């Protein structure tokens, strides 16, 4: 995900014995049965487990296999239950959480999609992405890429997939209780940008199209259409919405009748099919009935299962390939299992393993970040990550706002706050004072907005939203 066009050509070498195992044979005229899907899931999980390194890791340089976590979750397999050689101390979740917590992750010059990848997969693994560790808050990391001059975009707007995956991660990685984590104003800003980049044919590509008639009238891409429509639906847009329906119709127009494949810009392949189906799944469209059952009785799920090695479980990238691709196997299995681009973590079967792990308090003296939005009620939304070093296990809203004046990314999220000290009610932010019933209110992790006071307790990983209004 969030990959270049050439990256999908990357494959994983497979032992000859596995390569010799037969592909699934489907009936000549039928959709994939529940039994076939169950077998595909079981074998696919077996294959993805084989990708785990001896130290328990999946993530690495280049095209990372950590995307397997979203596929595991979609199949009902808890990532904490995946460990090599019976050694539960090397379970994939613990190893991944330790990696995310290191100062050197993700790379020397990170981009927003690094943190979006981390968020989607941490969430699927049962790691609260805002509370990975005392120092790591992936939600805040994403907030830091907000484009002040182009509100609604994350990362350079020309790399449109950064904004799509921001919507997928900020909307998809919900709180541990299952609630929306970010404020509606932020969600709406991303939805507006995603809509503005939809091509005339109903699809999207990885590149920015907004304001460019040539690009808007060019061909859409199956992969990004699946991701963008999923981003809309994860953001609360109903599947009856005109733009979502146009996206569904775009995918329908790309169906190959004889196989159920989508004819993507990269040719017929399982990764593109996986992304297309993930979009349909996220929006509640059945990829095996109605518009997605071809005249030859084939569906996109049929195509995926027909390109799976069984019982080894891996999927080819292209039908002519002679070995499975790790990345395509992840894309395909997630789709076959009914997943979108992330899934809440299943309850583990490992004794004593919790469904979720998260940092419970700040660590005094350990630098960290918090995600903050400031909505002045007049359409001027500010989004930033606030860097600060707590002095105790909790902090206060007043201290966070004071830090935001000098240590926010992007800068300018908070320019002033009144009062600047003490414990009382906040009466003015950025030069906008309370006025009658229109006052500054605060929400944390999607809670109801209430009067903002400097002494409001803020805990590690809290996603803070400030809003002026009645």
SETORKE-514517 format. One record per residue (C-alpha): residue in one letter; x, y, z; residue number from 1; chain. Coordinates in steps of 0.25 Angstrom, whole numbers, plus 2048, in hexadecimal, padded with zeros to 3 digits. Last residue first. Layout:
<pts>
{pt A {X Y Z} NUM A}
...
</pts>
This chain:
<pts>
{pt X {7A7 86D 854} 470 A}
{pt X {7B3 86F 84C} 469 A}
{pt X {7C2 86F 84D} 468 A}
{pt X {7C8 861 84B} 467 A}
{pt X {7D5 85A 851} 466 A}
{pt X {7D8 84C 84E} 465 A}
{pt X {7E2 843 855} 464 A}
{pt X {7E6 835 852} 463 A}
{pt X {7EB 82F 85F} 462 A}
{pt X {7F8 827 85E} 461 A}
{pt X {7FC 828 86C} 460 A}
{pt X {7F2 82F 875} 459 A}
{pt X {7ED 83D 875} 458 A}
{pt X {7E7 842 882} 457 A}
{pt X {7DE 84F 881} 456 A}
{pt X {7E5 85A 889} 455 A}
{pt X {7E6 864 87E} 454 A}
{pt X {7D7 864 87C} 453 A}
{pt X {7CF 861 86F} 452 A}
{pt X {7C0 860 871} 451 A}
{pt X {7BA 853 86B} 450 A}
{pt X {7BA 84C 85E} 449 A}
{pt X {7B5 83D 85E} 448 A}
{pt X {7C0 833 85E} 447 A}
{pt X {7C8 830 850} 446 A}
{pt X {7D5 82C 856} 445 A}
{pt X {7D5 839 85F} 444 A}
{pt X {7CB 844 85C} 443 A}
{pt X {7CD 853 860} 442 A}
{pt X {7C4 85F 860} 441 A}
{pt X {7C8 86E 85D} 440 A}
{pt X {7BB 877 85F} 439 A}
{pt X {7B0 87C 857} 438 A}
{pt X {7A5 87D 862} 437 A}
{pt X {7A8 88B 864} 436 A}
{pt X {7B5 88E 85D} 435 A}
{pt X {7C2 887 860} 434 A}
{pt X {7CE 88E 85A} 433 A}
{pt X {7D5 88B 84D} 432 A}
{pt X {7E3 890 84D} 431 A}
{pt X {7EA 883 84A} 430 A}
{pt X {7E2 87D 856} 429 A}
{pt X {7DA 885 860} 428 A}
{pt X {7D2 882 86D} 427 A}
{pt X {7D8 875 872} 426 A}
{pt X {7D2 873 87F} 425 A}
{pt X {7DB 873 88B} 424 A}
{pt X {7E7 86B 890} 423 A}
{pt X {7F3 875 890} 422 A}
{pt X {7FB 879 884} 421 A}
{pt X {7F9 87F 877} 420 A}
{pt X {7EB 884 879} 419 A}
{pt X {7E9 885 86D} 418 A}
{pt X {7F0 87E 862} 417 A}
{pt X {7F8 883 857} 416 A}
{pt X {7FE 87E 84A} 415 A}
{pt X {7F9 870 849} 414 A}
{pt X {7F9 868 83D} 413 A}
{pt X {803 872 837} 412 A}
{pt X {80E 868 834} 411 A}
{pt X {80C 85B 82D} 410 A}
{pt X {811 854 836} 409 A}
{pt X {80F 85B 844} 408 A}
{pt X {81A 85E 84D} 407 A}
{pt X {819 86D 851} 406 A}
{pt X {80B 871 853} 405 A}
{pt X {807 862 854} 404 A}
{pt X {80F 861 861} 403 A}
{pt X {806 86B 867} 402 A}
{pt X {7FA 863 862} 401 A}
{pt X {7FF 856 868} 400 A}
{pt X {801 85D 875} 399 A}
{pt X {7F3 862 876} 398 A}
{pt X {7ED 855 872} 397 A}
{pt X {7F4 84F 87E} 396 A}
{pt X {7FE 844 87F} 395 A}
{pt X {7FE 835 884} 394 A}
{pt X {809 82C 889} 393 A}
{pt X {812 837 88D} 392 A}
{pt X {81B 841 888} 391 A}
{pt X {817 840 879} 390 A}
{pt X {821 843 86E} 389 A}
{pt X {81A 84A 862} 388 A}
{pt X {817 849 854} 387 A}
{pt X {80A 84D 84E} 386 A}
{pt X {805 847 841} 385 A}
{pt X {7FD 850 839} 384 A}
{pt X {7EF 853 832} 383 A}
{pt X {7E9 861 831} 382 A}
{pt X {7DB 862 82B} 381 A}
{pt X {7D6 870 826} 380 A}
{pt X {7C8 86E 822} 379 A}
{pt X {7C2 878 82B} 378 A}
{pt X {7C0 870 838} 377 A}
{pt X {7CE 873 83C} 376 A}
{pt X {7D2 864 83B} 375 A}
{pt X {7DF 860 842} 374 A}
{pt X {7E4 852 840} 373 A}
{pt X {7EE 84B 849} 372 A}
{pt X {7F6 83E 848} 371 A}
{pt X {800 83C 854} 370 A}
{pt X {80F 83A 853} 369 A}
{pt X {81A 834 85C} 368 A}
{pt X {826 837 864} 367 A}
{pt X {82A 82E 86F} 366 A}
{pt X {82D 836 87C} 365 A}
{pt X {821 831 884} 364 A}
{pt X {81B 824 87D} 363 A}
{pt X {80D 827 878} 362 A}
{pt X {803 81D 87D} 361 A}
{pt X {7FC 810 878} 360 A}
{pt X {804 80C 86B} 359 A}
{pt X {7FC 803 863} 358 A}
{pt X {7F8 7F4 861} 357 A}
{pt X {7EB 7EF 85C} 356 A}
{pt X {7E4 7E1 85B} 355 A}
{pt X {7EC 7DD 867} 354 A}
{pt X {7F5 7D0 867} 353 A}
{pt X {7F3 7C8 874} 352 A}
{pt X {7F1 7BB 86D} 351 A}
{pt X {7F4 7BC 85E} 350 A}
{pt X {7E6 7BB 857} 349 A}
{pt X {7E6 7CA 854} 348 A}
{pt X {7D9 7D3 852} 347 A}
{pt X {7D9 7D8 844} 346 A}
{pt X {7E0 7E5 841} 345 A}
{pt X {7D7 7F0 83A} 344 A}
{pt X {7D9 7EF 82B} 343 A}
{pt X {7E1 7F7 821} 342 A}
{pt X {7E1 7FA 812} 341 A}
{pt X {7D3 7F4 810} 340 A}
{pt X {7D2 7E5 813} 339 A}
{pt X {7C8 7DA 80E} 338 A}
{pt X {7D1 7CF 810} 337 A}
{pt X {7D3 7CE 801} 336 A}
{pt X {7D8 7DC 801} 335 A}
{pt X {7E2 7DB 80C} 334 A}
{pt X {7E7 7CE 805} 333 A}
{pt X {7E9 7D5 7F8} 332 A}
{pt X {7F1 7E1 7FD} 331 A}
{pt X {7FA 7D8 806} 330 A}
{pt X {7FC 7CE 7FB} 329 A}
{pt X {800 7D9 7F2} 328 A}
{pt X {80B 7DE 7FB} 327 A}
{pt X {811 7D0 7FE} 326 A}
{pt X {811 7CD 7EF} 325 A}
{pt X {80E 7BE 7EB} 324 A}
{pt X {816 7B7 7E1} 323 A}
{pt X {814 7B3 7D2} 322 A}
{pt X {80E 7C0 7CD} 321 A}
{pt X {805 7C0 7C1} 320 A}
{pt X {7F9 7C3 7C9} 319 A}
{pt X {7FF 7CF 7CF} 318 A}
{pt X {803 7D2 7DD} 317 A}
{pt X {801 7C4 7E1} 316 A}
{pt X {7FB 7C1 7EF} 315 A}
{pt X {801 7B9 7FA} 314 A}
{pt X {7F9 7AE 802} 313 A}
{pt X {802 7A2 802} 312 A}
{pt X {7F6 799 801} 311 A}
{pt X {7F3 79E 7F7} 310 A}
{pt X {7FA 7A8 7EE} 309 A}
{pt X {7F0 7B4 7EC} 308 A}
{pt X {7EE 7BA 7DE} 307 A}
{pt X {7E0 7B4 7DC} 306 A}
{pt X {7DC 7B9 7EA} 305 A}
{pt X {7DF 7C8 7E6} 304 A}
{pt X {7D7 7C6 7D9} 303 A}
{pt X {7CB 7C0 7DF} 302 A}
{pt X {7CB 7CB 7EA} 301 A}
{pt X {7CA 7D5 7DE} 300 A}
{pt X {7BE 7CE 7D9} 299 A}
{pt X {7BB 7C4 7CE} 298 A}
{pt X {7AE 7BF 7C8} 297 A}
{pt X {7B1 7C2 7BA} 296 A}
{pt X {7A8 7CD 7B9} 295 A}
{pt X {7B0 7D3 7C5} 294 A}
{pt X {7AC 7D3 7D3} 293 A}
{pt X {7B1 7E1 7D9} 292 A}
{pt X {7A5 7E9 7D6} 291 A}
{pt X {79B 7E0 7DD} 290 A}
{pt X {7A3 7D6 7E6} 289 A}
{pt X {7B1 7D2 7E9} 288 A}
{pt X {7B8 7DF 7ED} 287 A}
{pt X {7AC 7E2 7F7} 286 A}
{pt X {7AC 7F1 7FA} 285 A}
{pt X {7AE 7F6 808} 284 A}
{pt X {7B6 802 806} 283 A}
{pt X {7C3 7FC 80C} 282 A}
{pt X {7C0 7EF 805} 281 A}
{pt X {7C0 7F6 7F7} 280 A}
{pt X {7CC 7FD 7FA} 279 A}
{pt X {7D3 7F0 7FF} 278 A}
{pt X {7CE 7EA 7F2} 277 A}
{pt X {7D5 7F4 7E9} 276 A}
{pt X {7E2 7F3 7F2} 275 A}
{pt X {7E2 7E4 7F1} 274 A}
{pt X {7E0 7E4 7E2} 273 A}
{pt X {7EB 7EE 7E0} 272 A}
{pt X {7F4 7E5 7E8} 271 A}
{pt X {7EF 7D8 7E1} 270 A}
{pt X {7F3 7DD 7D3} 269 A}
{pt X {7ED 7E0 7C5} 268 A}
{pt X {7F5 7EB 7BF} 267 A}
{pt X {7FC 7F7 7C6} 266 A}
{pt X {7F1 801 7C2} 265 A}
{pt X {7E7 7F7 7C8} 264 A}
{pt X {7DE 7ED 7C0} 263 A}
{pt X {7D7 7E8 7CD} 262 A}
{pt X {7D6 7D9 7CD} 261 A}
{pt X {7C9 7D1 7CD} 260 A}
{pt X {7CF 7C7 7C3} 259 A}
{pt X {7C7 7C6 7B6} 258 A}
{pt X {7C0 7D3 7B8} 257 A}
{pt X {7CB 7DC 7BB} 256 A}
{pt X {7C6 7E7 7C4} 255 A}
{pt X {7CB 7F5 7C2} 254 A}
{pt X {7BE 7FC 7C0} 253 A}
{pt X {7B9 7F6 7CE} 252 A}
{pt X {7C5 7FD 7D4} 251 A}
{pt X {7C0 80A 7CE} 250 A}
{pt X {7B2 807 7D2} 249 A}
{pt X {7B6 805 7E1} 248 A}
{pt X {7BE 813 7E0} 247 A}
{pt X {7B2 81A 7DA} 246 A}
{pt X {7A9 814 7E6} 245 A}
{pt X {7B3 819 7F0} 244 A}
{pt X {7B3 827 7E9} 243 A}
{pt X {7A3 827 7E9} 242 A}
{pt X {7A2 823 7F7} 241 A}
{pt X {79A 816 7F9} 240 A}
{pt X {7A6 810 800} 239 A}
{pt X {7A5 819 80B} 238 A}
{pt X {7B0 823 80E} 237 A}
{pt X {7B4 820 81D} 236 A}
{pt X {7C3 823 81C} 235 A}
{pt X {7C6 814 81A} 234 A}
{pt X {7BC 815 80E} 233 A}
{pt X {7C4 820 807} 232 A}
{pt X {7D2 819 80A} 231 A}
{pt X {7CC 80C 805} 230 A}
{pt X {7C9 814 7F8} 229 A}
{pt X {7D7 819 7F7} 228 A}
{pt X {7DE 80C 7FA} 227 A}
{pt X {7D6 804 7EF} 226 A}
{pt X {7D7 80F 7E5} 225 A}
{pt X {7E6 810 7E8} 224 A}
{pt X {7E8 801 7E4} 223 A}
{pt X {7DE 801 7D8} 222 A}
{pt X {7E5 80E 7D2} 221 A}
{pt X {7DD 819 7CB} 220 A}
{pt X {7DF 81D 7BD} 219 A}
{pt X {7E1 82C 7B9} 218 A}
{pt X {7D6 836 7B9} 217 A}
{pt X {7DA 83B 7C7} 216 A}
{pt X {7E9 83B 7C3} 215 A}
{pt X {7E6 844 7B7} 214 A}
{pt X {7DC 84D 7BF} 213 A}
{pt X {7E6 850 7CA} 212 A}
{pt X {7E0 857 7D6} 211 A}
{pt X {7E0 84B 7DE} 210 A}
{pt X {7E7 83F 7D8} 209 A}
{pt X {7F2 83C 7E2} 208 A}
{pt X {7F9 82F 7DF} 207 A}
{pt X {7F7 821 7E4} 206 A}
{pt X {7EB 81F 7DB} 205 A}
{pt X {7DC 820 7DD} 204 A}
{pt X {7D0 81A 7D6} 203 A}
{pt X {7C2 81F 7D2} 202 A}
{pt X {7C5 821 7C3} 201 A}
{pt X {7C5 830 7C5} 200 A}
{pt X {7D1 82F 7CF} 199 A}
{pt X {7CF 830 7DE} 198 A}
{pt X {7D9 83A 7E4} 197 A}
{pt X {7CF 844 7E9} 196 A}
{pt X {7C7 839 7F1} 195 A}
{pt X {7D4 835 7F8} 194 A}
{pt X {7D7 843 7FC} 193 A}
{pt X {7C9 846 802} 192 A}
{pt X {7CA 838 809} 191 A}
{pt X {7D7 83D 810} 190 A}
{pt X {7D1 84A 815} 189 A}
{pt X {7C4 843 81A} 188 A}
{pt X {7CC 839 822} 187 A}
{pt X {7D4 845 828} 186 A}
{pt X {7C7 84C 82C} 185 A}
{pt X {7C1 83F 831} 184 A}
{pt X {7CB 83E 83C} 183 A}
{pt X {7D5 833 83D} 182 A}
{pt X {7D4 826 845} 181 A}
{pt X {7C6 820 840} 180 A}
{pt X {7C2 816 84A} 179 A}
{pt X {7C5 807 84B} 178 A}
{pt X {7C8 806 85A} 177 A}
{pt X {7D7 804 857} 176 A}
{pt X {7D6 811 84F} 175 A}
{pt X {7D5 810 840} 174 A}
{pt X {7E0 80E 836} 173 A}
{pt X {7D7 80E 829} 172 A}
{pt X {7D4 81D 829} 171 A}
{pt X {7E2 822 82C} 170 A}
{pt X {7E8 817 824} 169 A}
{pt X {7DF 817 818} 168 A}
{pt X {7DE 826 817} 167 A}
{pt X {7ED 827 818} 166 A}
{pt X {7EE 81C 80E} 165 A}
{pt X {7E7 824 804} 164 A}
{pt X {7EF 831 807} 163 A}
{pt X {7FC 82A 805} 162 A}
{pt X {7F7 823 7F9} 161 A}
{pt X {7F6 831 7F2} 160 A}
{pt X {805 833 7F1} 159 A}
{pt X {803 840 7EA} 158 A}
{pt X {7FD 846 7F6} 157 A}
{pt X {80A 844 7FE} 156 A}
{pt X {807 83E 80B} 155 A}
{pt X {7F9 83E 811} 154 A}
{pt X {7EF 846 809} 153 A}
{pt X {7E2 84B 80F} 152 A}
{pt X {7E7 85A 810} 151 A}
{pt X {7F0 85D 805} 150 A}
{pt X {7F8 869 80A} 149 A}
{pt X {7F9 862 818} 148 A}
{pt X {7FC 855 812} 147 A}
{pt X {7FB 84B 81E} 146 A}
{pt X {808 842 81F} 145 A}
{pt X {809 844 82E} 144 A}
{pt X {7FB 83D 830} 143 A}
{pt X {801 830 82B} 142 A}
{pt X {80B 830 836} 141 A}
{pt X {801 834 840} 140 A}
{pt X {7F9 827 83C} 139 A}
{pt X {805 81F 83D} 138 A}
{pt X {808 823 84C} 137 A}
{pt X {816 81D 850} 136 A}
{pt X {81D 822 85C} 135 A}
{pt X {817 81C 868} 134 A}
{pt X {813 810 85F} 133 A}
{pt X {80A 80C 854} 132 A}
{pt X {7FF 815 85A} 131 A}
{pt X {7F8 81C 84E} 130 A}
{pt X {7F9 80F 846} 129 A}
{pt X {7F2 807 850} 128 A}
{pt X {7F9 7F9 84D} 127 A}
{pt X {7EF 7EE 84A} 126 A}
{pt X {7F6 7E9 83E} 125 A}
{pt X {7EC 7EF 835} 124 A}
{pt X {7EE 7FC 83B} 123 A}
{pt X {7FD 7FB 83A} 122 A}
{pt X {7FB 7F8 82B} 121 A}
{pt X {7F3 804 828} 120 A}
{pt X {7FB 80D 830} 119 A}
{pt X {809 809 82B} 118 A}
{pt X {805 80A 81D} 117 A}
{pt X {7FF 818 820} 116 A}
{pt X {80C 81B 827} 115 A}
{pt X {815 817 81B} 114 A}
{pt X {80A 81D 811} 113 A}
{pt X {80E 82B 817} 112 A}
{pt X {81C 82B 813} 111 A}
{pt X {828 827 81B} 110 A}
{pt X {836 82D 818} 109 A}
{pt X {840 824 821} 108 A}
{pt X {836 818 821} 107 A}
{pt X {82A 812 829} 106 A}
{pt X {82F 811 833} 105 A}
{pt X {83C 816 839} 104 A}
{pt X {837 81A 846} 103 A}
{pt X {832 80C 849} 102 A}
{pt X {823 80B 84E} 101 A}
{pt X {81E 806 841} 100 A}
{pt X {828 7FA 841} 99 A}
{pt X {824 7F6 84F} 98 A}
{pt X {816 7F6 84B} 97 A}
{pt X {819 7ED 83F} 96 A}
{pt X {820 7E3 848} 95 A}
{pt X {815 7E3 852} 94 A}
{pt X {80A 7E1 847} 93 A}
{pt X {812 7D6 83F} 92 A}
{pt X {813 7CD 84B} 91 A}
{pt X {822 7CB 84F} 90 A}
{pt X {81F 7C9 85E} 89 A}
{pt X {815 7BE 859} 88 A}
{pt X {820 7B5 855} 87 A}
{pt X {818 7A9 84F} 86 A}
{pt X {822 7A8 843} 85 A}
{pt X {81F 7B6 83E} 84 A}
{pt X {813 7BF 843} 83 A}
{pt X {806 7C3 83E} 82 A}
{pt X {7FB 7C3 849} 81 A}
{pt X {7FF 7D2 84C} 80 A}
{pt X {7FA 7D5 83E} 79 A}
{pt X {7EC 7D0 841} 78 A}
{pt X {7E6 7C7 835} 77 A}
{pt X {7D8 7CB 832} 76 A}
{pt X {7DA 7CA 823} 75 A}
{pt X {7D9 7DA 822} 74 A}
{pt X {7E3 7DB 82E} 73 A}
{pt X {7EE 7D2 826} 72 A}
{pt X {7EC 7DA 81A} 71 A}
{pt X {7EE 7E8 821} 70 A}
{pt X {7FA 7E1 828} 69 A}
{pt X {800 7DC 81B} 68 A}
{pt X {803 7EB 817} 67 A}
{pt X {80F 7E9 820} 66 A}
{pt X {815 7E2 814} 65 A}
{pt X {81D 7EF 811} 64 A}
{pt X {820 7F3 803} 63 A}
{pt X {82E 7F9 805} 62 A}
{pt X {835 7F7 812} 61 A}
{pt X {82F 7EE 81D} 60 A}
{pt X {822 7EB 824} 59 A}
{pt X {81E 7DD 826} 58 A}
{pt X {825 7D9 833} 57 A}
{pt X {825 7CD 83C} 56 A}
{pt X {834 7CC 83E} 55 A}
{pt X {833 7C0 834} 54 A}
{pt X {82D 7C8 82A} 53 A}
{pt X {81E 7C7 827} 52 A}
{pt X {81B 7C4 818} 51 A}
{pt X {816 7B6 81B} 50 A}
{pt X {80B 7BC 824} 49 A}
{pt X {806 7C3 817} 48 A}
{pt X {805 7B5 810} 47 A}
{pt X {7FD 7AE 81B} 46 A}
{pt X {7F4 7BA 81B} 45 A}
{pt X {7F1 7B9 80C} 44 A}
{pt X {7EE 7AA 80E} 43 A}
{pt X {7E4 7AC 819} 42 A}
{pt X {7DE 7B8 811} 41 A}
{pt X {7DD 7B1 804} 40 A}
{pt X {7D7 7A5 80B} 39 A}
{pt X {7CC 7AE 811} 38 A}
{pt X {7CA 7B5 803} 37 A}
{pt X {7C8 7A7 7FD} 36 A}
{pt X {7BE 7A3 807} 35 A}
{pt X {7B6 7AF 806} 34 A}
{pt X {7B5 7AD 7F7} 33 A}
{pt X {7BD 7B5 7ED} 32 A}
{pt X {7B3 7B9 7E2} 31 A}
{pt X {7AF 7AF 7D8} 30 A}
{pt X {7B0 7AB 7C9} 29 A}
{pt X {7BD 7A3 7C6} 28 A}
{pt X {7BE 79F 7D4} 27 A}
{pt X {7CB 7A3 7DA} 26 A}
{pt X {7D9 79C 7DB} 25 A}
{pt X {7E3 7A1 7E5} 24 A}
{pt X {7F1 7A1 7E0} 23 A}
{pt X {7F9 795 7E2} 22 A}
{pt X {805 793 7EA} 21 A}
{pt X {812 793 7E2} 20 A}
{pt X {816 7A1 7E8} 19 A}
{pt X {816 79B 7F6} 18 A}
{pt X {820 791 7F3} 17 A}
{pt X {829 79A 7EB} 16 A}
{pt X {82A 7A3 7F7} 15 A}
{pt X {824 7B1 7F4} 14 A}
{pt X {82C 7BE 7F1} 13 A}
{pt X {824 7CA 7F5} 12 A}
{pt X {81F 7D4 7EB} 11 A}
{pt X {821 7E2 7E8} 10 A}
{pt X {81A 7E6 7DB} 9 A}
{pt X {810 7EE 7E4} 8 A}
{pt X {81B 7F8 7E7} 7 A}
{pt X {81C 7FD 7D9} 6 A}
{pt X {80F 805 7D9} 5 A}
{pt X {814 80C 7E6} 4 A}
{pt X {80E 808 7F4} 3 A}
{pt X {804 80E 7FD} 2 A}
{pt X {800 800 800} 1 A}
</pts>
